[in-house]
Amino acid sequence: MDNEYRYTNRAGTPAVAGEQAAQVLRNTYGLLAMSLAVSAAAGWFAMANNVGFINPFVVIGVYFALLFVNAKLENSAWGILSVFGITGWLGFTTGPIIAFYANLPGGMAVVNTALSMTAVVFMSMSAIALVTRKDFSFMGSFLMVGLIIAFVCAIVTLFVDMPVLRLAVSAMFALLSSLLILWQTSAIIHGGETNYIRATVVLFVSIYNLFLSLLHLLTALSGDD
């Protein structure tokens, strides 16, 4: 057995492997914090300049193009810039959406509640993975299938006016995004994910989808949707 795996910690995990996982986790959280700041700045810029709604297909098209670029650069320092490209774009296109909800009666309170709930869910899911140390890799296939179904249903709502379906899609994305945070954090601490750039994108997109889903659900419950 290689020397780097000879010593184990109290949990029975190879010491070096555990140190590597801890480093990936630190890098992921650090890059995630910067990504959230970039996204918030881009959203503020869009709101301050009264940028109108951007065509959903343009949003999706640019988003997937940036994801493709990120996948090509995720093993280099340029990958960090591609992360900021993704988060900046999503923040910029979300600015008009937040402005719309904020201008509804009681909308600012709903926006703040959605932000608070998103933060609580993120910290809770992360804490479960970090404290229990349980391996949640078994959820991978379920999450993949669920996200595909939710995405297809979301596309349908762009063509068909079905309020109930929109609420169902928001609920699906809220649940799946929460579980994805748990799954990705678990993958990092168990060595299943060693690329912090890729992990950051997964966590950011999960937070993004969770926030927008909660914003829609809370607005609907308040009777303003």
ZITARA-V850158 format. One record per backbone hydrogen bond with DSSP energy under -1.0 kcal/mol. CO is the residue of the C=O (numbers start at 1). NH is the residue of the N-H. E is the energy in kcal/mol with one decimal. If there is no record, write none. Layout:
[[CO | NH | E] [CO | NH | E]]
This chain:
[[2 | 5 | -1.4] [3 | 6 | -1.9] [7 | 15 | -3.1] [9 | 12 | -1.8] [13 | 9 | -2.4] [14 | 18 | -2.6] [15 | 19 | -2.3] [16 | 20 | -2.3] [17 | 21 | -2.2] [18 | 22 | -2.1] [19 | 23 | -2.0] [20 | 24 | -2.5] [21 | 25 | -2.4] [22 | 26 | -2.3] [23 | 27 | -2.6] [24 | 28 | -2.6] [25 | 29 | -2.6] [26 | 30 | -2.4] [27 | 31 | -2.6] [28 | 32 | -2.6] [29 | 33 | -2.2] [30 | 34 | -1.8] [31 | 35 | -2.4] [32 | 36 | -2.5] [33 | 37 | -1.7] [34 | 38 | -2.4] [35 | 39 | -2.6] [36 | 40 | -2.5] [37 | 41 | -2.3] [38 | 42 | -2.4] [39 | 43 | -2.5] [40 | 44 | -2.5] [41 | 45 | -2.3] [42 | 46 | -2.1] [43 | 47 | -2.2] [44 | 48 | -3.0] [45 | 49 | -1.6] [46 | 51 | -2.8] [47 | 50 | -1.4] [55 | 59 | -2.3] [56 | 60 | -2.7] [57 | 61 | -2.4] [58 | 62 | -2.7] [59 | 63 | -2.2] [60 | 64 | -2.6] [61 | 65 | -1.8] [62 | 66 | -2.5] [63 | 67 | -2.2] [64 | 68 | -2.1] [65 | 69 | -2.0] [66 | 70 | -2.6] [67 | 71 | -2.4] [68 | 72 | -1.5] [69 | 73 | -1.4] [70 | 74 | -1.1] [73 | 76 | -2.2] [76 | 79 | -1.6] [77 | 80 | -1.4] [78 | 82 | -1.7] [79 | 83 | -1.7] [80 | 84 | -1.9] [81 | 85 | -1.8] [82 | 86 | -2.1] [83 | 87 | -2.8] [84 | 88 | -2.5] [85 | 89 | -2.1] [86 | 90 | -2.5] [87 | 91 | -2.2] [88 | 92 | -2.7] [89 | 93 | -2.5] [90 | 94 | -1.2] [91 | 95 | -1.4] [94 | 98 | -2.6] [95 | 99 | -2.4] [96 | 100 | -2.0] [97 | 101 | -2.2] [98 | 102 | -2.8] [99 | 103 | -1.4] [101 | 104 | -1.2] [104 | 107 | -2.9] [106 | 110 | -1.4] [107 | 111 | -2.5] [108 | 112 | -2.3] [109 | 113 | -2.3] [110 | 114 | -2.7] [111 | 115 | -2.2] [112 | 116 | -2.5] [113 | 117 | -2.8] [114 | 118 | -2.2] [115 | 119 | -2.2] [116 | 120 | -2.4] [117 | 121 | -2.7] [118 | 122 | -2.5] [119 | 123 | -2.5] [120 | 124 | -2.5] [121 | 125 | -2.9] [122 | 126 | -2.3] [123 | 127 | -2.3] [124 | 128 | -2.3] [125 | 129 | -1.8] [126 | 130 | -2.5] [127 | 131 | -3.2] [128 | 132 | -2.1] [129 | 133 | -1.2] [136 | 139 | -1.9] [137 | 140 | -1.8] [139 | 143 | -2.7] [140 | 144 | -2.2] [141 | 145 | -2.4] [142 | 146 | -2.6] [143 | 147 | -2.6] [144 | 148 | -1.9] [145 | 149 | -2.3] [146 | 150 | -2.6] [147 | 151 | -2.6] [148 | 152 | -2.4] [149 | 153 | -2.4] [150 | 154 | -2.1] [151 | 155 | -2.1] [152 | 156 | -2.0] [153 | 157 | -1.8] [155 | 158 | -1.1] [156 | 159 | -1.6] [156 | 160 | -2.2] [160 | 162 | -1.4] [162 | 166 | -2.2] [163 | 167 | -2.2] [164 | 168 | -2.3] [165 | 169 | -2.7] [166 | 170 | -2.3] [167 | 171 | -2.5] [168 | 172 | -2.5] [169 | 173 | -2.7] [170 | 174 | -2.4] [171 | 175 | -2.3] [172 | 176 | -3.0] [173 | 177 | -2.6] [174 | 178 | -1.7] [175 | 179 | -2.3] [176 | 180 | -2.2] [177 | 181 | -1.8] [178 | 182 | -1.6] [179 | 183 | -2.8] [180 | 184 | -2.9] [181 | 185 | -2.2] [182 | 186 | -2.1] [183 | 187 | -2.2] [184 | 188 | -1.8] [185 | 189 | -2.1] [186 | 190 | -1.6] [187 | 192 | -2.0] [187 | 193 | -1.7] [188 | 191 | -1.4] [195 | 199 | -2.2] [196 | 200 | -2.1] [197 | 201 | -1.7] [198 | 202 | -2.0] [199 | 203 | -2.4] [200 | 204 | -2.9] [201 | 205 | -2.6] [202 | 206 | -1.8] [203 | 207 | -2.4] [204 | 208 | -2.9] [205 | 209 | -2.7] [206 | 210 | -2.4] [207 | 211 | -2.5] [208 | 212 | -2.2] [209 | 213 | -2.3] [210 | 214 | -2.6] [211 | 215 | -2.5] [212 | 216 | -2.1] [213 | 217 | -2.5] [214 | 218 | -3.0] [215 | 219 | -1.8] [216 | 220 | -2.3] [217 | 221 | -2.3] [218 | 222 | -1.5] [219 | 224 | -1.9]]
